[in-house]
């Protein structure tokens, strides 16, 4: 749907390869999410493995997928950490907006 509608969107996927909230089963998404996003019509897709890499990504085409592999937790899930999910979304959106302001156009 995203590839078809082509919204002005940056889709960040934090991928630990597991369904941790239900016991840590591996996910079915074992293929290449970047290739899948491009095949589904995303204008751009990037695998992000380091903080330096995210700073180097140009967010000039939309929709863009950022596939960010991360390690699954090896311990039992505890209480939710602070800040809240809503605060994390707001912080992430602020950083993306700042990045877009810093990106030269033309």
ZALO-980321 format. One record per atom (N, C-alpha, C): residue number from 1; x, y, z. Coordinates in Angstrom, 3 decimals. Each point is the difference from the previous one (the first is absolute). Layout:
! residues N
<seq->NUM, u->X, v->Y, w->Z>
...
***
This chain:
! residues 106
<seq->1, u->0.813, v->-1.171, w->0.000>
<seq->1, u->-0.813, v->1.171, w->0.000>
<seq->1, u->0.874, v->1.258, w->0.000>
<seq->2, u->1.057, v->-0.013, w->0.793>
<seq->2, u->0.893, v->1.162, w->0.062>
<seq->2, u->0.637, v->0.231, w->-1.360>
<seq->3, u->0.488, v->-1.069, w->-0.631>
<seq->3, u->0.616, v->0.139, w->-1.314>
<seq->3, u->-0.979, v->0.493, w->-1.053>
<seq->4, u->-1.239, v->-0.386, w->0.111>
<seq->4, u->-1.019, v->0.433, w->-0.956>
<seq->4, u->-0.413, v->1.445, w->0.242>
<seq->5, u->-0.224, v->0.370, w->1.244>
<seq->5, u->-0.473, v->1.351, w->0.326>
<seq->5, u->1.130, v->1.032, w->0.007>
<seq->6, u->1.232, v->-0.445, w->0.232>
<seq->6, u->1.202, v->0.830, w->-0.007>
<seq->6, u->-0.105, v->1.249, w->0.887>
<seq->7, u->-0.350, v->-0.181, w->1.289>
<seq->7, u->-0.076, v->1.160, w->0.896>
<seq->7, u->1.387, v->0.560, w->0.294>
<seq->8, u->0.042, v->1.235, w->0.441>
<seq->8, u->1.258, v->0.627, w->0.425>
<seq->8, u->0.322, v->-0.577, w->1.378>
<seq->9, u->0.714, v->-1.123, w->0.018>
<seq->9, u->0.144, v->-0.805, w->1.203>
<seq->9, u->1.400, v->-0.575, w->0.103>
<seq->10, u->0.546, v->0.002, w->1.199>
<seq->10, u->1.202, v->-0.770, w->0.324>
<seq->10, u->-0.459, v->-1.090, w->0.946>
<seq->11, u->0.153, v->-1.242, w->-0.436>
<seq->11, u->-0.476, v->-1.178, w->0.732>
<seq->11, u->1.228, v->-0.655, w->0.629>
<seq->12, u->0.163, v->0.151, w->1.303>
<seq->12, u->1.141, v->-0.586, w->0.711>
<seq->12, u->-0.422, v->-1.329, w->0.613>
<seq->13, u->0.700, v->-1.072, w->-0.373>
<seq->13, u->-0.294, v->-1.333, w->0.512>
<seq->13, u->1.157, v->-0.433, w->0.895>
<seq->14, u->-0.255, v->-0.068, w->1.309>
<seq->14, u->0.982, v->-0.522, w->0.949>
<seq->14, u->-0.219, v->-1.502, w->0.052>
<seq->15, u->0.945, v->-0.758, w->-0.543>
<seq->15, u->-0.196, v->-1.428, w->-0.236>
<seq->15, u->0.929, v->-0.838, w->0.863>
<seq->16, u->-0.572, v->-0.606, w->1.047>
<seq->16, u->0.805, v->-0.893, w->0.826>
<seq->16, u->-0.221, v->-1.461, w->-0.382>
<seq->17, u->-0.819, v->-0.236, w->-1.030>
<seq->17, u->-0.213, v->-1.354, w->-0.490>
<seq->17, u->-0.798, v->-0.897, w->0.920>
<seq->18, u->-0.658, v->0.591, w->1.017>
<seq->18, u->-0.724, v->-0.824, w->0.973>
<seq->18, u->-1.293, v->0.677, w->0.446>
<seq->19, u->-0.939, v->-0.824, w->0.409>
<seq->19, u->-1.223, v->0.469, w->0.649>
<seq->19, u->0.246, v->-0.128, w->1.504>
<seq->20, u->0.688, v->0.956, w->0.568>
<seq->20, u->0.419, v->-0.128, w->1.395>
<seq->20, u->-1.151, v->0.039, w->0.985>
<seq->21, u->-1.051, v->0.734, w->-0.319>
<seq->21, u->-1.096, v->0.116, w->0.959>
<seq->21, u->-0.802, v->-1.293, w->0.120>
<seq->22, u->0.209, v->-0.946, w->-0.918>
<seq->22, u->-0.731, v->-1.270, w->0.061>
<seq->22, u->0.931, v->-1.187, w->0.168>
<seq->23, u->1.192, v->0.232, w->0.511>
<seq->23, u->0.885, v->-1.110, w->0.321>
<seq->23, u->1.266, v->-0.082, w->-0.819>
<seq->24, u->0.235, v->0.948, w->-0.875>
<seq->24, u->1.263, v->0.049, w->-0.729>
<seq->24, u->0.066, v->-0.836, w->-1.262>
<seq->25, u->-1.159, v->-0.400, w->-0.554>
<seq->25, u->0.030, v->-0.771, w->-1.251>
<seq->25, u->0.592, v->0.863, w->-1.119>
<seq->26, u->0.727, v->-0.653, w->-0.917>
<seq->26, u->0.552, v->0.712, w->-1.152>
<seq->26, u->-1.145, v->0.480, w->-0.883>
<seq->27, u->0.203, v->1.148, w->-0.640>
<seq->27, u->-1.014, v->0.507, w->-0.918>
<seq->27, u->0.117, v->-0.706, w->-1.336>
<seq->28, u->-1.018, v->0.123, w->-0.812>
<seq->28, u->0.011, v->-0.591, w->-1.338>
<seq->28, u->0.751, v->0.877, w->-0.992>
<seq->29, u->0.326, v->1.220, w->0.384>
<seq->29, u->0.660, v->0.941, w->-0.907>
<seq->29, u->1.504, v->-0.244, w->-0.025>
<seq->30, u->0.393, v->-1.120, w->-0.550>
<seq->30, u->1.420, v->-0.353, w->-0.022>
<seq->30, u->0.664, v->0.360, w->-1.318>
<seq->31, u->-0.749, v->0.559, w->-0.945>
<seq->31, u->0.553, v->0.382, w->-1.290>
<seq->31, u->0.727, v->1.330, w->0.083>
<seq->32, u->-0.030, v->0.735, w->-1.090>
<seq->32, u->0.680, v->1.284, w->-0.097>
<seq->32, u->-1.047, v->1.108, w->0.008>
<seq->33, u->-0.251, v->0.643, w->1.153>
<seq->33, u->-1.027, v->1.037, w->0.069>
<seq->33, u->0.247, v->1.171, w->-0.945>
<seq->34, u->1.256, v->0.333, w->-0.270>
<seq->34, u->0.298, v->1.091, w->-0.932>
<seq->34, u->-0.480, v->-0.370, w->-1.397>
<seq->35, u->0.338, v->-1.199, w->-0.456>
<seq->35, u->-0.443, v->-0.449, w->-1.329>
<seq->35, u->-1.520, v->-0.117, w->-0.057>
<seq->36, u->-0.608, v->-0.484, w->1.095>
<seq->36, u->-1.462, v->-0.117, w->0.027>
<seq->36, u->-0.667, v->1.368, w->-0.100>
<seq->37, u->0.536, v->0.999, w->0.703>
<seq->37, u->-0.578, v->1.345, w->-0.043>
<seq->37, u->0.090, v->0.571, w->-1.415>
<seq->38, u->1.141, v->-0.157, w->-0.629>
<seq->38, u->0.161, v->0.506, w->-1.367>
<seq->38, u->-0.943, v->-0.720, w->-0.958>
<seq->39, u->-0.147, v->-1.308, w->0.167>
<seq->39, u->-0.900, v->-0.774, w->-0.853>
<seq->39, u->-1.457, v->0.409, w->0.208>
<seq->40, u->-0.311, v->0.522, w->1.182>
<seq->40, u->-1.377, v->0.421, w->0.307>
<seq->40, u->-0.268, v->1.449, w->-0.362>
<seq->41, u->0.978, v->0.678, w->-0.584>
<seq->41, u->-0.232, v->1.351, w->-0.491>
<seq->41, u->0.562, v->1.137, w->0.824>
<seq->42, u->0.747, v->-0.310, w->1.072>
<seq->42, u->0.663, v->1.084, w->0.725>
<seq->42, u->0.981, v->0.685, w->-0.945>
<seq->43, u->0.128, v->1.308, w->0.102>
<seq->43, u->0.932, v->0.746, w->-0.851>
<seq->43, u->1.449, v->-0.260, w->0.399>
<seq->44, u->0.230, v->-0.278, w->1.280>
<seq->44, u->1.357, v->-0.257, w->0.490>
<seq->44, u->-0.099, v->-0.907, w->1.220>
<seq->45, u->1.062, v->-0.772, w->0.242>
<seq->45, u->0.070, v->-0.861, w->1.177>
<seq->45, u->1.469, v->-0.179, w->0.365>
<seq->46, u->0.286, v->0.016, w->1.292>
<seq->46, u->1.382, v->-0.072, w->0.467>
<seq->46, u->0.094, v->-0.916, w->1.208>
<seq->47, u->1.091, v->-0.757, w->0.081>
<seq->47, u->0.316, v->-0.789, w->1.193>
<seq->47, u->0.917, v->0.875, w->0.853>
<seq->48, u->-0.375, v->0.196, w->1.247>
<seq->48, u->0.743, v->0.875, w->0.905>
<seq->48, u->0.632, v->-0.864, w->1.083>
<seq->49, u->1.323, v->-0.086, w->-0.008>
<seq->49, u->0.676, v->-0.850, w->0.977>
<seq->49, u->0.780, v->0.792, w->1.051>
<seq->50, u->0.234, v->1.284, w->-0.244>
<seq->50, u->0.724, v->0.836, w->0.971>
<seq->50, u->-0.641, v->1.381, w->0.050>
<seq->51, u->0.245, v->0.719, w->1.088>
<seq->51, u->-0.519, v->1.363, w->0.121>
<seq->51, u->0.566, v->0.888, w->-1.101>
<seq->52, u->1.246, v->-0.234, w->-0.395>
<seq->52, u->0.595, v->0.792, w->-1.085>
<seq->52, u->-0.766, v->-0.197, w->-1.299>
<seq->53, u->-0.474, v->-1.200, w->-0.231>
<seq->53, u->-0.730, v->-0.304, w->-1.235>
<seq->53, u->-1.320, v->0.764, w->-0.079>
<seq->54, u->-0.702, v->0.124, w->1.130>
<seq->54, u->-1.271, v->0.726, w->-0.046>
<seq->54, u->0.237, v->1.468, w->-0.311>
<seq->55, u->1.095, v->0.553, w->0.490>
<seq->55, u->0.313, v->1.401, w->-0.285>
<seq->55, u->0.337, v->0.205, w->-1.472>
<seq->56, u->0.473, v->-1.045, w->-0.679>
<seq->56, u->0.398, v->0.118, w->-1.403>
<seq->56, u->-1.157, v->-0.207, w->-0.976>
<seq->57, u->-1.124, v->-0.513, w->0.474>
<seq->57, u->-1.128, v->-0.281, w->-0.883>
<seq->57, u->-0.671, v->1.300, w->-0.413>
<seq->58, u->-0.208, v->0.159, w->-1.297>
<seq->58, u->-0.726, v->1.154, w->-0.508>
<seq->58, u->-1.481, v->-0.341, w->-0.054>
<seq->59, u->-0.799, v->0.784, w->0.682>
<seq->59, u->-1.442, v->-0.233, w->0.051>
<seq->59, u->-0.692, v->0.921, w->-0.993>
<seq->60, u->0.351, v->-0.155, w->-1.270>
<seq->60, u->-0.525, v->0.903, w->-1.023>
<seq->60, u->-1.108, v->-0.614, w->-0.827>
<seq->61, u->-0.203, v->-1.316, w->0.109>
<seq->61, u->-1.059, v->-0.669, w->-0.775>
<seq->61, u->-0.945, v->-0.691, w->0.960>
<seq->62, u->-1.255, v->-0.010, w->-0.371>
<seq->62, u->-0.988, v->-0.625, w->0.887>
<seq->62, u->-0.904, v->-0.906, w->-0.804>
<seq->63, u->-0.446, v->-1.059, w->0.608>
<seq->63, u->0.312, v->-0.435, w->1.357>
<seq->63, u->1.375, v->-0.666, w->0.078>
<seq->64, u->0.608, v->0.104, w->1.151>
<seq->64, u->1.308, v->-0.607, w->0.258>
<seq->64, u->-0.115, v->-0.956, w->1.177>
<seq->65, u->0.600, v->-1.185, w->-0.134>
<seq->65, u->0.053, v->-0.963, w->1.092>
<seq->65, u->1.410, v->-0.031, w->0.567>
<seq->66, u->0.111, v->0.045, w->1.322>
<seq->66, u->1.270, v->-0.189, w->0.695>
<seq->66, u->-0.096, v->-1.302, w->0.774>
<seq->67, u->0.787, v->-0.994, w->-0.412>
<seq->67, u->0.034, v->-1.290, w->0.695>
<seq->67, u->1.156, v->0.054, w->0.988>
<seq->68, u->-0.325, v->-0.072, w->1.294>
<seq->68, u->0.997, v->0.149, w->1.053>
<seq->68, u->0.062, v->-1.298, w->0.810>
<seq->69, u->0.942, v->-0.895, w->-0.351>
<seq->69, u->0.132, v->-1.243, w->0.768>
<seq->69, u->0.481, v->0.301, w->1.423>
<seq->70, u->-0.524, v->-0.736, w->0.956>
<seq->70, u->0.447, v->0.141, w->1.383>
<seq->70, u->-0.066, v->-1.376, w->0.662>
<seq->71, u->0.666, v->-0.131, w->1.102>
<seq->71, u->0.070, v->-1.286, w->0.682>
<seq->71, u->-1.247, v->-0.214, w->0.857>
<seq->72, u->-0.485, v->-1.229, w->0.038>
<seq->72, u->-1.107, v->-0.290, w->0.929>
<seq->72, u->0.513, v->0.022, w->1.438>
<seq->73, u->-0.904, v->0.254, w->0.896>
<seq->73, u->0.370, v->-0.055, w->1.416>
<seq->73, u->0.207, v->-1.455, w->0.389>
<seq->74, u->0.918, v->-0.229, w->0.891>
<seq->74, u->0.230, v->-1.369, w->0.449>
<seq->74, u->-0.566, v->-0.220, w->1.398>
<seq->75, u->-0.730, v->0.971, w->0.508>
<seq->75, u->-0.578, v->-0.132, w->1.336>
<seq->75, u->-1.515, v->0.157, w->-0.064>
<seq->76, u->-0.634, v->-0.377, w->1.085>
<seq->76, u->-1.454, v->0.141, w->0.070>
<seq->76, u->-0.406, v->1.454, w->-0.111>
<seq->77, u->-1.095, v->0.260, w->-0.668>
<seq->77, u->-0.497, v->1.368, w->-0.128>
<seq->77, u->-0.380, v->0.527, w->1.376>
<seq->78, u->0.463, v->1.173, w->0.314>
<seq->78, u->-0.351, v->0.648, w->1.257>
<seq->78, u->-1.029, v->1.087, w->-0.257>
<seq->79, u->-0.079, v->0.935, w->0.904>
<seq->79, u->-0.948, v->1.087, w->-0.199>
<seq->79, u->0.489, v->0.896, w->-1.128>
<seq->80, u->-0.919, v->0.739, w->-0.597>
<seq->80, u->0.337, v->0.890, w->-1.108>
<seq->80, u->0.933, v->1.099, w->0.489>
<seq->81, u->1.002, v->0.310, w->-0.788>
<seq->81, u->0.978, v->1.017, w->0.370>
<seq->81, u->-0.560, v->1.393, w->-0.288>
<seq->82, u->0.580, v->0.973, w->0.648>
<seq->82, u->-0.334, v->1.399, w->-0.288>
<seq->82, u->1.002, v->0.479, w->-1.023>
<seq->83, u->-0.297, v->0.867, w->-0.893>
<seq->83, u->-1.257, v->0.708, w->-0.185>
<seq->83, u->-1.082, v->-0.881, w->-0.610>
<seq->84, u->-1.205, v->0.536, w->-0.055>
<seq->84, u->-1.139, v->-0.757, w->-0.517>
<seq->84, u->0.143, v->-0.207, w->-1.504>
<seq->85, u->-0.724, v->-0.951, w->-0.567>
<seq->85, u->0.035, v->-0.180, w->-1.456>
<seq->85, u->-0.364, v->1.286, w->-0.751>
<seq->86, u->-0.964, v->0.755, w->0.517>
<seq->86, u->-0.395, v->1.247, w->-0.651>
<seq->86, u->1.141, v->1.021, w->0.029>
<seq->87, u->0.727, v->0.065, w->1.103>
<seq->87, u->1.140, v->0.913, w->0.090>
<seq->87, u->1.114, v->-0.433, w->-0.949>
<seq->88, u->0.210, v->-1.307, w->-0.136>
<seq->88, u->1.017, v->-0.483, w->-0.930>
<seq->88, u->-0.364, v->0.345, w->-1.441>
<seq->89, u->-1.279, v->-0.144, w->-0.363>
<seq->89, u->-0.446, v->0.361, w->-1.344>
<seq->89, u->0.236, v->1.484, w->-0.237>
<seq->90, u->-0.379, v->0.842, w->0.952>
<seq->90, u->0.185, v->1.444, w->-0.147>
<seq->90, u->1.478, v->0.346, w->-0.157>
<seq->91, u->0.859, v->-0.636, w->0.789>
<seq->91, u->1.439, v->0.266, w->-0.093>
<seq->91, u->0.542, v->-0.442, w->-1.359>
<seq->92, u->-0.429, v->-1.163, w->-0.480>
<seq->92, u->0.439, v->-0.502, w->-1.302>
<seq->92, u->-0.454, v->0.938, w->-1.107>
<seq->93, u->-1.258, v->0.474, w->0.053>
<seq->93, u->-0.527, v->0.909, w->-1.013>
<seq->93, u->0.758, v->1.326, w->0.011>
<seq->94, u->0.346, v->0.501, w->1.177>
<seq->94, u->0.768, v->1.245, w->0.113>
<seq->94, u->1.367, v->-0.152, w->-0.662>
<seq->95, u->0.659, v->-1.127, w->0.252>
<seq->95, u->1.311, v->-0.233, w->-0.599>
<seq->95, u->-0.082, v->-0.136, w->-1.518>
<seq->96, u->-1.037, v->-0.678, w->-0.499>
<seq->96, u->-0.167, v->-0.103, w->-1.451>
<seq->96, u->-0.254, v->1.359, w->-0.617>
<seq->97, u->-0.818, v->0.833, w->0.650>
<seq->97, u->-0.268, v->1.351, w->-0.510>
<seq->97, u->1.279, v->0.821, w->-0.016>
<seq->98, u->0.810, v->-0.124, w->1.059>
<seq->98, u->1.282, v->0.719, w->0.050>
<seq->98, u->0.906, v->-0.452, w->-1.126>
<seq->99, u->0.049, v->-1.297, w->-0.244>
<seq->99, u->0.816, v->-0.550, w->-1.079>
<seq->99, u->-0.456, v->0.536, w->-1.355>
<seq->100, u->-1.322, v->0.074, w->-0.207>
<seq->100, u->-0.533, v->0.530, w->-1.252>
<seq->100, u->0.331, v->1.472, w->-0.180>
<seq->101, u->0.005, v->0.770, w->1.077>
<seq->101, u->0.358, v->1.415, w->-0.074>
<seq->101, u->1.462, v->0.187, w->-0.358>
<seq->102, u->0.847, v->-0.925, w->0.445>
<seq->102, u->1.441, v->0.084, w->-0.266>
<seq->102, u->0.352, v->-0.461, w->-1.409>
<seq->103, u->-0.875, v->-0.771, w->-0.649>
<seq->103, u->0.273, v->-0.556, w->-1.319>
<seq->103, u->-0.185, v->1.085, w->-1.053>
<seq->104, u->1.056, v->0.339, w->-0.751>
<seq->104, u->-0.154, v->1.020, w->-1.042>
<seq->104, u->-0.920, v->-0.492, w->-1.111>
<seq->105, u->-0.801, v->0.889, w->-0.532>
<seq->105, u->-0.893, v->-0.339, w->-1.106>
<seq->105, u->0.524, v->0.596, w->-1.278>
<seq->106, u->-0.432, v->-0.577, w->-1.106>
<seq->106, u->0.376, v->0.553, w->-1.303>
<seq->106, u->0.898, v->-0.862, w->-0.674>
***
